[in-house]
Amino acid sequence: MASLEKTGAEGGCPFGQDMKICFLYISVLLFLVSWGLAAPQEVRLLSRPEKGIYLGAYLDGGDAEDKVTREAIDAYDKRVGRSQAIIAFSSFWGEQTFPRQQVDRISGYGAVPLVYWSPWDKPYMQDGGPDRFNLHTIEGEKWDPYIDRWADEAKAYGKPLLVAWGLEMNGTWFPWSGTFYGGEKKSKSGHGYVGSELYKKCYRHVIERVKARGAKNIEWVFHANNYSCPQEMWNMIAEYYPGADVVDWLGMSVYGKQFRDGKWVSFRDCIDYAYEDLGKLDSTKPMILAEIGVGEFPDFGSKADWVKDALHDLPRFFPRIKGAVFWNERWENKDGSYSNLRMWSSPESMKAFRNGVVNPLWLSRPEWR
């Protein structure tokens, strides 16, 4: 005991020899440290810029759309001449994992991840119809343990995330599309249609469950296709909207011609009416083009002009759009033709893109609130 008192007297304890005060001091210090570690951390979220649009990209991520490397991002930036505020990729339910490695790489680069979180099973082929992650199983809570794990790991990641669940539901190519769950069949309640009502129920179930796990760093993107296919009343975007309390951003895909047998459509024809329809869902929420792109088909139209018009018109005439993710991928179709949506599919397209993103209204880094 004597030696302990001596240590205190010589400065080991700032209050000298009074051991009660010394122990009290240590206890308070430990409490403050532990409280600081346990205290809720402030969550940063993506700011909505008053002027300008966040520049973003999806870089060919393979069959699972989830390959993200710093080398690919840096190479893309060098090609296009700008950094990216948003980097997008997919997290398919067939992987049954949270993509921690990918989001770490993106945040380490300095961008915010946009995750397409899709209830889709391998081999991830479009037009295949419902699989084991079909909406009925989600409604029946079969996948709740996976949803909870994903939510917990997203919360542990802690940094800002944009997440789009069940995207382009108003098309026919994904297994969660309303066309597979009743289509034009009216709901028994007399309100809405069976397919779209089931989609909304599942969307709300997933997002509410993630929120209940405390993943406050996620902002949710309602991500529809710009035009419904088929264009029937039961398949309109508004029929699928799940409610303002589970949506933070209104998103859509805007594509020009992607396939050889499709017709050429100008950029403004791709977006004008869709912008109005999406905006009517909620007058206060920001919008994002969660996917945007066009193929290289010089016999039908000029990709360079399409890209030039998009980069010029978006920040000037569409003030609610605060982000745009350009889709960069090239793939072979069943008929042997290729769809090339990469910005460098031709020298003319590359020049149009580089010249367009020089405009300071295209924001190359995220801003936080």
Secondary structure by P-SEA (a helix, b strand, c coil): caaaaaaaaacccccccaaaaaaaaaaaaaaaaaaaaaccccccccccccbbbbbbbbcccccccccccaaaaaaaaaaacccccbbbbbbcccccccaaaaaaaaaaabbbbbbbccccccccccccccccccaaaaaaccaaaaaaaaaaaaaaaccbbbbbcccccccccccccccccccccccccccccaaaaaaaaaaaaaaaaaaaaccccbbbbbccccccccccccccccccccccccccbbbbbbbccccccbbbbccccccaaaaaaaaaccccbbbbccccccccccccccaaaaaaaaaaccccccccccbbbbbbbcccccccbbbbccccccaaaaaaaaaaacccccccccccc
